[in-house]
């Protein structure tokens, strides 16, 4: 048995049937915005609490768990992981980064313990000192048969220049354990001979997030965690690997189980997927749900998932991307509460901010959209882990901060009742495109008079139309024409009209928006081609268009040109080649940015997108005959008349 040593403190080292008057709705929206924000966004401050009633136990509370200013000897803390032992003790693990916040510096594994469900915590302890090297990616698992806690971790040579580990990066898996509820820990032992195949010879990472012990089925008692790795052929990375690692003897021996491998293209360095930093959860039916970060693959989305039905020996199918699960490129965490799965992950699809708890009621097949999730903080936020803190509370350990997601690691406690309740189906508005399902109507968007029959009215707060994802919506490298009518009287703010794809400067996207304060209307595309950087092209028409009159706008891509038409006036510039829908999360919204940070105030009618470039004459005909219902063709990607709202209650 490996010698044991006591953990020690580190010495300091420095009803939608009737329309309402627009003016009334907008006035009400303006008055209620602050109140809505106060109701939905809990405080991000340390120690903030929310009580269910006077004198009752808090339904939400949080505190700062690791921070450089309160835990001397470290510059920053990252990579949270948390488990509950058989004695009910919470063990919170993190990387203590000594010199800077970089991923490949002098990094220790540190621990704090709580005996009261995360209300209070003991002093920080060092359980594995890097001594100049990187000892990180903590992946703890509790064996409930014996009480032993095992922690898988990954080592690499440390750097002093603040740079990342060079490719190929030699990384080695280790494991240590505790038999006394996390008070003392064994000497780490190298697991390379068991779970590091010779061809996984570049990047290798355990977790980082807690692993699980199976509680049912033929493999009951098995320990499971996830790893990801790369293959290097001497000159470049040739493959990415995502795998489960299993043990049937309490962590004494381990082996590689289910594995999914994606090759890297030799010509341009692209690849379909790179599932990494995977979180594993035993579903109610005994299957293992595996959700991973998706990093720079050509498939749409920043998260992908799969399941294993044989205890982690194999996957039932390759990882499948989730294009409309909005999340940036970041590690996330899952936890099962009864038959409900929870996912903790930032909700902004572009940046690490707005930590959100989303729910799945079908074993992870589908997840709540952002508007149905519960906001933990609107601060910057990053990696996370979750645990059943006690009989009544879930514990969320996450990176967060007002300036940077790496400012500190917080621990939040909340009840299931604090989460938003399961919501019934949204009202819908028809999508007349071939094979399309109706679009969801969000907020309280309602009908009003339109340019051709009815239109939809948006309050600028939370009203929008969101299309359910289907494979015809991403436009890729195809030519297209996007057309709609709008009217508004907003003199300020960003007024998003149509948004398709991602958001921010690095994600493929297509959008149209009015910017009255800048006296312009803009259409933009951002593309990716091969492994090259993103490129954008935009066109603007001068004018505020805030006169509360109907205006027609068209964005067209075709023949190497990008064209913008506003009320028949045309502007043209050179196109930028590449796909307008690749890699990033993908959503289609009318009246809202995909990151929910801007909403349209006004009315929108007759929204169409076709997967071809209409001629100038055809564009003119759209303007002359906006309600032409014969215009639906095989090239129609979406066709929203915006003339009715159907209640689903």
VENFENGI-V198408 format. One record per residue. N is the residue number from 1. PSI is psi in whole degrees, 0 to 359 (NA if undefined). D_FIRST is the distance of its C-alpha to the first C-alpha in Angstrom with 1 decimal. Layout:
# VENFENGI-V198408
N_PSI_D_FIRST, N_PSI_D_FIRST
This chain:
# VENFENGI-V198408
1_135_0.0, 2_146_3.8, 3_150_6.4, 4_152_8.7, 5_148_12.4, 6_136_15.5, 7_152_17.8, 8_152_21.0, 9_146_24.6, 10_132_25.7, 11_146_28.5, 12_132_31.8, 13_98_32.6, 14_NA_36.0, 15_121_68.9, 16_24_69.4, 17_340_73.0, 18_141_75.0, 19_156_74.9, 20_157_75.3, 21_136_77.1, 22_319_75.0, 23_320_75.9, 24_312_74.9, 25_320_71.5, 26_326_70.7, 27_316_71.8, 28_319_69.6, 29_317_66.7, 30_322_67.2, 31_331_67.3, 32_354_64.1, 33_311_61.8, 34_320_60.5, 35_319_60.1, 36_318_58.2, 37_316_55.9, 38_327_55.2, 39_330_54.5, 40_344_52.0, 41_104_50.1, 42_157_47.9, 43_144_47.7, 44_0_45.0, 45_147_45.0, 46_138_41.9, 47_3_42.2, 48_141_44.9, 49_157_45.3, 50_127_47.4, 51_148_48.3, 52_330_49.6, 53_163_52.2, 54_126_53.0, 55_351_50.5, 56_161_48.2, 57_142_44.6, 58_139_44.4, 59_342_44.2, 60_133_43.0, 61_153_41.5, 62_162_39.4, 63_161_38.1, 64_125_36.8, 65_313_33.0, 66_132_32.2, 67_140_35.0, 68_321_35.3, 69_339_38.0, 70_350_36.0, 71_86_32.5, 72_153_33.2, 73_354_31.5, 74_149_31.9, 75_323_34.8, 76_166_33.9, 77_140_31.3, 78_176_30.9, 79_72_29.0, 80_148_28.4, 81_142_25.9, 82_141_25.7, 83_163_24.1, 84_127_24.7, 85_175_21.8, 86_340_22.3, 87_3_23.6, 88_7_26.1, 89_136_24.8, 90_131_25.6, 91_116_23.2, 92_114_25.3, 93_153_23.7, 94_166_25.9, 95_124_26.2, 96_112_27.5, 97_120_29.8, 98_304_30.8, 99_327_33.9, 100_187_35.5, 101_8_35.0, 102_162_34.5, 103_348_31.7, 104_33_30.4, 105_207_30.5, 106_106_28.1, 107_129_26.1, 108_158_23.3, 109_127_21.6, 110_163_22.9, 111_144_22.8, 112_148_25.2, 113_145_24.9, 114_132_27.8, 115_4_28.2, 116_38_31.7, 117_20_31.6, 118_8_32.0, 119_317_35.1, 120_158_33.4, 121_148_30.3, 122_182_28.3, 123_158_28.0, 124_140_26.3, 125_147_22.8, 126_119_21.2, 127_347_17.7, 128_108_17.8, 129_129_20.4, 130_329_22.3, 131_44_23.8, 132_341_26.7, 133_177_25.2, 134_115_25.0, 135_104_21.8, 136_201_23.2, 137_56_24.0, 138_134_21.7, 139_85_21.3, 140_150_19.7, 141_140_19.3, 142_125_19.0, 143_107_17.8, 144_353_20.5, 145_325_19.3, 146_343_16.2, 147_354_17.0, 148_140_14.0, 149_122_15.4, 150_147_14.3, 151_113_16.2, 152_148_17.2, 153_169_19.0, 154_138_21.0, 155_149_21.6, 156_165_24.7, 157_132_26.5, 158_157_28.4, 159_159_32.2, 160_3_34.5, 161_5_37.7, 162_5_37.0, 163_164_37.1, 164_167_34.8, 165_128_32.6, 166_151_35.0, 167_129_35.3, 168_142_33.5, 169_117_30.5, 170_113_27.3, 171_141_24.6, 172_131_20.9, 173_139_18.7, 174_169_15.4, 175_140_13.2, 176_166_11.4, 177_164_11.1, 178_136_12.2, 179_7_12.2, 180_44_15.2, 181_28_17.9, 182_11_17.3, 183_314_17.5, 184_159_14.2, 185_146_12.1, 186_164_8.8, 187_134_9.5, 188_144_11.3, 189_145_10.6, 190_129_13.8, 191_13_15.0, 192_320_18.2, 193_345_17.8, 194_321_17.7, 195_19_20.1, 196_86_22.2, 197_151_25.0, 198_327_26.8, 199_356_30.0, 200_69_28.5, 201_16_29.0, 202_233_30.5, 203_142_29.7, 204_135_26.5, 205_134_25.6, 206_138_23.2, 207_239_25.2, 208_118_26.0, 209_163_26.4, 210_148_24.3, 211_185_23.1, 212_161_23.8, 213_129_22.8, 214_142_25.6, 215_359_27.4, 216_166_29.8, 217_186_30.8, 218_333_29.2, 219_26_26.0, 220_133_25.6, 221_348_22.1, 222_141_21.4, 223_138_20.0, 224_134_22.3, 225_173_23.0, 226_151_25.4, 227_159_25.6, 228_153_28.6, 229_172_29.3, 230_156_32.2, 231_135_33.2, 232_130_35.0, 233_11_37.4, 234_340_38.0, 235_339_40.8, 236_166_40.1, 237_130_37.9, 238_347_38.8, 239_151_36.8, 240_143_34.9, 241_136_32.1, 242_131_31.0, 243_159_28.2, 244_145_25.9, 245_133_22.2, 246_153_20.9, 247_133_17.8, 248_10_18.4, 249_36_15.0, 250_17_14.2, 251_6_13.0, 252_314_10.5, 253_152_13.5, 254_158_16.6, 255_157_20.1, 256_130_23.4, 257_238_25.9, 258_134_29.4, 259_137_30.8, 260_125_34.1, 261_137_35.4, 262_125_38.6, 263_154_40.2, 264_129_41.7, 265_133_45.4, 266_330_46.2, 267_312_49.6, 268_4_49.1, 269_9_45.4, 270_163_45.6, 271_159_43.4, 272_310_43.7, 273_160_40.5, 274_69_37.2, 275_130_35.2, 276_171_32.5, 277_59_30.5, 278_140_30.5, 279_136_30.0, 280_141_29.2, 281_136_30.5, 282_120_30.7, 283_171_34.5, 284_330_36.3, 285_4_36.8, 286_348_33.1, 287_155_33.6, 288_119_31.4, 289_130_33.7, 290_118_32.7, 291_129_34.7, 292_157_34.5, 293_138_36.2, 294_122_38.8, 295_99_39.4, 296_16_42.7, 297_161_43.2, 298_340_46.7, 299_149_46.3, 300_141_47.5, 301_155_45.2, 302_5_42.2, 303_146_40.1, 304_161_39.4, 305_164_37.6, 306_181_36.8, 307_161_35.2, 308_132_32.9, 309_2_33.9, 310_37_31.3, 311_19_28.1, 312_6_27.7, 313_329_28.3, 314_160_31.6, 315_145_34.2, 316_338_37.5, 317_162_39.3, 318_163_38.8, 319_139_38.4, 320_129_41.8, 321_156_43.1, 322_84_44.5, 323_324_47.5, 324_16_48.8, 325_95_45.5, 326_121_46.4, 327_143_43.5, 328_178_42.9, 329_102_40.3, 330_155_37.3, 331_145_34.1, 332_175_34.7, 333_151_32.9, 334_156_33.6, 335_141_33.1, 336_132_34.6, 337_100_36.7, 338_234_38.1, 339_5_39.9, 340_129_40.3, 341_139_38.2, 342_144_38.1, 343_124_37.9, 344_123_37.6, 345_143_39.1, 346_146_41.8, 347_343_45.2, 348_119_47.1, 349_352_47.0, 350_323_47.7, 351_161_45.7, 352_87_42.6, 353_163_44.4, 354_76_45.2, 355_130_42.0, 356_143_42.9, 357_117_41.5, 358_158_42.8, 359_150_42.7, 360_137_42.7, 361_11_44.1, 362_37_43.6, 363_21_39.9, 364_0_40.1, 365_318_43.0, 366_156_45.2, 367_151_44.7, 368_143_47.0, 369_169_49.1, 370_319_48.9, 371_347_51.9, 372_350_50.1, 373_171_46.8, 374_123_46.1, 375_127_46.0, 376_316_43.3, 377_150_44.8, 378_3_47.3, 379_171_45.5, 380_141_43.6, 381_153_40.3, 382_242_37.5, 383_157_33.9, 384_168_32.9, 385_155_30.5, 386_155_31.4, 387_153_29.8, 388_104_31.3, 389_317_31.5, 390_190_32.9, 391_333_35.3, 392_345_38.2, 393_144_36.9, 394_140_35.3, 395_132_33.5, 396_117_34.2, 397_120_32.3, 398_154_34.4, 399_136_35.6, 400_168_39.2, 401_156_41.9, 402_339_45.7, 403_322_45.7, 404_146_42.7, 405_344_39.9, 406_12_37.5, 407_320_39.0, 408_171_36.4, 409_127_34.0, 410_158_35.5, 411_118_34.4, 412_144_37.1, 413_134_37.4, 414_156_40.0, 415_162_41.1, 416_329_42.0, 417_335_45.6, 418_331_45.5, 419_152_45.2, 420_138_48.5, 421_160_49.4, 422_132_49.7, 423_144_53.0, 424_179_55.5, 425_145_56.9, 426_155_58.7, 427_160_62.4, 428_161_63.3, 429_143_66.0, 430_142_67.1, 431_115_65.9, 432_4_68.6, 433_150_66.7, 434_127_66.3, 435_7_63.3, 436_146_62.3, 437_159_61.0, 438_152_62.6, 439_148_61.2, 440_138_59.7, 441_118_61.8, 442_161_59.8, 443_229_60.8, 444_34_64.4, 445_137_66.1, 446_171_69.4, 447_152_72.5, 448_181_75.5, 449_141_78.5, 450_181_77.6, 451_337_79.2, 452_88_79.4, 453_230_79.2, 454_167_76.3, 455_173_73.5, 456_143_70.4, 457_134_70.3, 458_138_67.2, 459_358_66.8, 460_3_64.7, 461_297_61.9, 462_9_59.9, 463_140_62.3, 464_170_61.5, 465_128_61.5, 466_129_58.3, 467_135_58.3, 468_142_55.7, 469_137_53.8, 470_158_55.1, 471_342_54.9, 472_343_58.6, 473_316_58.2, 474_128_56.4, 475_340_59.2, 476_228_57.2, 477_5_59.5, 478_156_62.6, 479_156_65.8, 480_165_66.4, 481_125_68.8, 482_128_67.9, 483_142_70.8, 484_166_71.3, 485_145_73.8, 486_157_73.1, 487_145_74.9, 488_169_73.9, 489_18_75.3, 490_128_72.1, 491_355_72.9, 492_176_69.4, 493_161_65.8, 494_129_64.2, 495_87_65.7, 496_130_63.5, 497_306_65.6, 498_134_63.4, 499_126_59.8, 500_122_58.0, 501_219_54.5, 502_205_52.3, 503_157_53.1, 504_177_52.9, 505_348_53.7, 506_2_50.9, 507_134_51.2, 508_140_53.9, 509_163_56.4, 510_131_60.1, 511_158_61.9, 512_133_65.3, 513_151_65.9, 514_142_68.7, 515_78_68.5, 516_324_71.6, 517_333_70.9, 518_2_70.7, 519_50_73.8, 520_160_72.2, 521_133_70.6, 522_141_67.8, 523_140_66.3, 524_147_63.2, 525_144_60.9, 526_133_57.6, 527_158_56.4, 528_138_53.5, 529_123_54.1, 530_219_51.5, 531_12_48.8, 532_169_51.4, 533_161_51.6, 534_150_53.5, 535_146_57.2, 536_153_59.7, 537_136_63.4, 538_159_65.4, 539_144_69.1, 540_145_70.8, 541_134_74.2, 542_136_75.9, 543_145_76.7, 544_331_75.1, 545_35_76.2, 546_32_75.9, 547_8_79.5, 548_31_78.4, 549_157_80.1, 550_137_78.5, 551_146_77.3, 552_130_76.0, 553_141_73.2, 554_133_71.9, 555_126_69.1, 556_137_69.5, 557_126_67.5, 558_147_69.3, 559_30_70.9, 560_10_68.9, 561_150_70.1, 562_128_68.9, 563_144_71.8, 564_125_72.2, 565_130_75.2, 566_116_76.3, 567_40_79.4, 568_344_80.5, 569_136_80.0, 570_137_77.7, 571_144_75.5, 572_146_73.6, 573_171_71.2, 574_141_69.1, 575_163_66.0, 576_128_62.5, 577_161_61.0, 578_181_57.7, 579_136_56.3, 580_5_56.9, 581_90_54.1, 582_144_50.8, 583_308_47.2, 584_167_47.8, 585_154_48.0, 586_123_51.3, 587_156_53.7, 588_117_57.5, 589_142_59.1, 590_125_62.8, 591_15_63.4, 592_141_59.9, 593_153_57.5, 594_337_54.4, 595_9_52.3, 596_16_54.7, 597_3_55.7, 598_139_59.4, 599_149_61.7, 600_140_65.3, 601_102_68.1, 602_206_71.0, 603_143_71.9, 604_141_70.8, 605_155_72.5, 606_68_72.5, 607_125_69.1, 608_142_68.9, 609_128_66.6, 610_144_67.7, 611_48_65.8, 612_161_68.7, 613_112_70.9, 614_151_74.1, 615_167_77.3, 616_322_79.2, 617_321_81.7, 618_324_79.0, 619_317_77.5, 620_324_81.0, 621_324_81.4, 622_322_78.3, 623_322_79.9, 624_327_83.3, 625_70_81.9, 626_332_78.6, 627_19_78.5, 628_109_79.2, 629_354_77.1, 630_357_78.0, 631_1_75.8, 632_120_72.7, 633_179_71.9, 634_338_69.0, 635_356_68.1, 636_119_67.7, 637_316_64.1, 638_149_64.9, 639_100_68.2, 640_105_68.2, 641_335_71.8, 642_33_70.4, 643_359_73.2, 644_156_71.4, 645_126_68.4, 646_124_67.3, 647_141_65.6, 648_8_62.5, 649_NA_62.4
